[in-house]
Amino acid sequence: MKYLWYNIVKSIVKVGLFFTHKKIKVFGTENIPKEGAIIFIGNHQNALIDAILIPTTTSRNIHFLTRASVFKTKIVDKILRSLNLIPVYRLRDGKENMEKNIAVFNQCFEYLKAKKAIQIFAEGEHHLFRRILPLKKGFARIILGTLQKYPDLEIKIVPVGINYDSHLNFPSSVSIYYGKPILANPYFNVENPDITFKHIINKVSSELKQLTTHIEDVKKHDEIIKKLTDLNIDFLNPIETNNTLKNLSSIIPTKKVKKEKINWFTPIHILTKINSFFPLLIWRYLQPKIKDIIFTNTYRFALIMTVFPLFYTIQAGIISVIFNYKYGLAYLLFCIITGIITTKTTTVTP
């Protein structure tokens, strides 16, 4: 029954993501083990969107390690736990709460023993940099603790590169690259462990740097991004982008001018905006109040999942009462079609 609820919500979320993104491209799903204990480790550049892209593009039922601050009330706590979310506590949540992570880690040990899948963003924080931040030790501690308790268990890590053409604009496109699984066991000496975990951290970090754009020079990050943008680099293709980065110093930084194309769907875009006037008004009110801009697409996704369909449904109900239910259904179909066309044909700049 639990998995039924999980899969129903997963399907609904996939619809929301469909209307949030222009394109969602997935590569390397053949690298995901169909069974066994695995840990998905991805980069983290888009708040909640990152967290829901991995489970909605795999067939595995995934347990998420999520910051404890979102488990604010008993109702929210119950709902989130029913969807496989697990609270993890950070120093900013208060030192008195850090001991609770012992129970969280023990829970993860048992999930892995049961040959389930866990999802972790090992950078430890979300960010807007096109690079992999130094990885935290949490995932390695979970693996070590599991192997100390169950030494014969085989654990694999699947690195995941999540790439956006734009982090903040709508509708952005995204590509998800699943790397080849890493057998974690050889990196751990259960009896005499290296608590720096440098070898497994370096291995996972190295794999992630191949699956997403990685700009090593932090000080010149913005300058390099501008160069790549001027070259019309496709940030959805990390392999091509990283190859360009290797030779960037030898490339003459002349901007390639894209030939402007007429967007024949512009009239439909305008019609969609007019039809969505009130939901867009709510968005205009909320957007300036978003304290952490990395949550921009998270808020946008939430509105697409709630306010927009609610508004269209109310409109359809009014039309059905005034005219006929067939006109109400026709209006809903009109909303869906224009929404799809607008999302899939709007031009986005990085």
N, C-alpha and C positions, 0 to 999 in steps of 0.2 A: 504493500500500500504506500509506503514511504517513497519507493522509487517511482511509483505512478505519479504522486504529487510532484516530485522532483522533475520528472520528464514533461509533465503538463506545463509547469512554470518555465522550464527550459524552452519549450516550443513557443510560448508566449513571448519570452525574451528574444528569441530569434526573429520574430516578427518585428519587434521594436528596433532591433539592430538593423534589420532590412531597411526600415524607413529612416534610420539615423545616418546610414552610410551609403555613399554612391556605389562603391564596390567593396566586397569583402572577398579577398583572394586567400586561399589556403593551400599551402605546399607542405609536403613531407608527412602526410597522415599515415603513410605506410611505415613510418618510423615508430609509431606509437604501439607498444606491446598490447595485444588484445586482452591479456590477463597478467596477473602477477603484481607485486608491490612496485609502484612507480611514484616518483615525485616530479611534477611539472615545475620547472623553474623558468620564469619569464622576466623580461625587462618591464619597467613600470613607468609609462609616460602619459597615461590617460585615466588615472583614478579608477572608478568603478568599471569603465568600459573595458579596460585590460582584463579585469577579474572575470567578466562574463563572456569575453571572446573565446577564451580557452575551452571552458566546458560546453559552449554551444557549437564548437567546431570539432569536437571529438565524440566518440561513442562511449567513452568511459564515464562512470559516475564519479564526480570529483568532490573531495572535501577541501574546503578553502580555509586557509589561515587568514583571518581578517582582523584589522585593528579593533581592539575592544571597545573603543569609544562609540562605535555605531550600535552597540548592544545596550541602549540607554534605558529602555523600559522592559517590563516583563513580557508584554505582548510582542514587541519587536524582537526581543531575545528568543522567544519561542518560535516565531516565524523564521528567523534567520537560521536557527539551529535545525529546523525542519528541512531547510534547503542545503544542509551540509556545511554551513558556515561555522567556523570555530574561532572564538575570540582569542587574540594573542595580545599580551600586555607589554607596553613599552615604558621607558623611564618617564616619559611625559604624562603617562597615565597615573603616575604616583609610585614611589618606591614600595609602598605598602602592598601594591597589587602585583609586584613582580613575582612573588612566590606562587601566585596562581598559575604561572606558566609551567610549573612542575606538573600539575594535573593536565594541562593542555598537551605537553610533550608526551606524557604517559598515554593519553588518548590517541595521539599520532602513532605511538609504538603499536598499539592494538589495531589501528586501521591498516598499517603496513603488514602486520602479522596476518591479517585477514585478506591480504593481497589486494588491497584497495588502492585508490589513487589519491594523492594529496597535491594541492597547488600552493606554491610559495613564490612571492616576489622577493628574491634574496637581496636585492639592493636595499631593502628596508624602508624605502620612501619613494613616493612618486616625484617626477621632475619633468622638465621640458627640454632637457638636453638630448641631443642625438648622440648618445654615448652610453656605455655601460659603467655605472658607478661601482666602486669597490663593493664586493659582496659581503654580507654579514654572515656570521657563523651559524645562525639558527638552524638552517637546513642540515648542516653537517652534524650538529649536536643531536638532531632528531635521528639521523641515520646511525650515529654511534650508539646512542641509547637503545635503539631498536636491535642493533646487532649484538650488543652486550646482553640483552635479554633473550634474543632469538638468534644465536650465532649462525644457524644453518639457513637463515632466510636470505634469499637473493633480492637485492633492491636495485632498481634502475632509475636513473635520472634522465628525463627528457627535457633538453633545453628548448626554450620557445622564444623566437624573435618576433616581436610585434612592431610593425612599421606603419606609420601614418604619413600621408602626403601633407596633412595639416593637422596640428593638434587641437586647434581651437575653432576653425571655420566649419561651416555646414554647407553641403554634406561632404564630410571628409571620406577618403577611401583608406582602406587598411589591408595589409597583407600579413598573414601569420605563417611563420616558417617553423616547422617542427624538425629539430635536429635529430641525429641518430642517438639512440639511447646509450647512456654511459653506465656501465656496470660499476656500482659504487663500492662493492665489497673489497676489491684489491687496494683501495685507498685508505682502508681503516685497519689498524692493528688494535683489536679489541682489548688485548691484555695490557698493552703498553701504548696507549693512544697519543698521537701528536695533537694536543688541544689547540694548536694554531690552525689546523686543518688546511694548511697552505696548498697542499698538492691537489686536493679535490676542489678547493675554491678556485685555484688557478685554471684547472681543467674546465670547470663549468663556465668561468668567466671567458676563457678563450673561445669556447664554442658559441657563447652568446654574442661575442664580438663579430662572429662571422654571419650570424643570423639577423643582425640589425645594424644600421649605420653606427659606426663607432669612431668618433673624433677624439683622438688621444690628447691633443693639445687643448687643455681647458681654457687657457688664456686667450687663444685665438679662435675659440669655438664659434662665436658670432660672425667673425670675419670669414671663416671657412664655410659656414652655412651660406653666407651671401655669395661666395664664389660658386658653390654648388648650385645655388638657385639660379644664378646668372647663366650657368651652363645647362639649365633646364634638366637637371638630374632627376631621375625618377626615384624618389625616396622609398617607393614600394618595392624596389629591387635592391636589397642590401648588398648583394654580391657585386653588382655593377657599380654601386655607389662606393663601396670600400675599395674596389680596384681603382676607381678614379682618384680616391683620396691618396693612394700610394704614389700617384704620379702628378698630384695637383700642383706641386711647385714648378713643374716643367710645362704646365698648360698655360697658355696665354689667356689671361682673364678678360676675354672679350665676350660681351653678352650676346647670346644667340637670340635673335628676335623671332618670336613665334608669330607666324602668320595668323592674324585675327580671323576667326571663323564666325560666320553668322549662326547664332543659336536660334533655330527656327521654332524652338519650344518656348521662347520668351513670353509670348502671349498667354500660354498656359501657366507659366510661373506667376505672372501677374494675377491671373484668375484665381490661382491657389491662394495667394496672399490675401486677396479680397475676401475669399470664402473663409479664410482662417483669421480674420481680423481680430476677434476677441482673444483666441489663444496666443496670437502673436503680441497682442497688447500686454498680456500677462508676462510673456517672455521679456519684453522690453522693460517691464517693471522689475523683474527678478534679476536680469543679467548684471546690472551695475552693483547689485547687492552680493554677488558671489565673491567672497573674501579670497578664496584660493582659485585663481583662474584655471588651474588644471582640472577643476570640477565643472568647467563650462559645458563639456559634452555630456557629463553625468546628469546635470540639471536638464539639459536639452532632451536627453533620452527619457528622463522621468516625465517630462511634459508630453512627449510623443506617445508614451505609454498610457497616460492618464487624461490630461486636459483636452488634447486634440480629439481623441475618439469620443470622450464624453460630450464635448461640444457638438460634434457631428451627429451623435445619437440624439441629442436633445432637438437639434434642428430637424432631423428626420422625423422625430415624433410629432413635432409641430406641423410639418408638411403633411404627415399622414392624417392628422386630425382635421386639418383645414380642407385637404383635397381627398387623398386616397392612400392607403398603405403602399400601393404600388409605386406612387410618386416618392414616398418616403424611402423605399428600397432603392429606387432609381437614383435618388440623391446620395445615398450612402455609397453606391457603386461609383458615382461621379467623383466623390471625395477620394475613394481608394485609387481610382485610375489617375486623377490629376496629382495626387500625392506621390504615386510611383513615378510618374513622368517628371515631376519637379525634382524629386530626390535623385533620380538617376541621370538627369541631363543638365543640372546646374553646374556651371564651371567654378572650380575652387582654386584659389591661389594658396601656396604654402604659407 
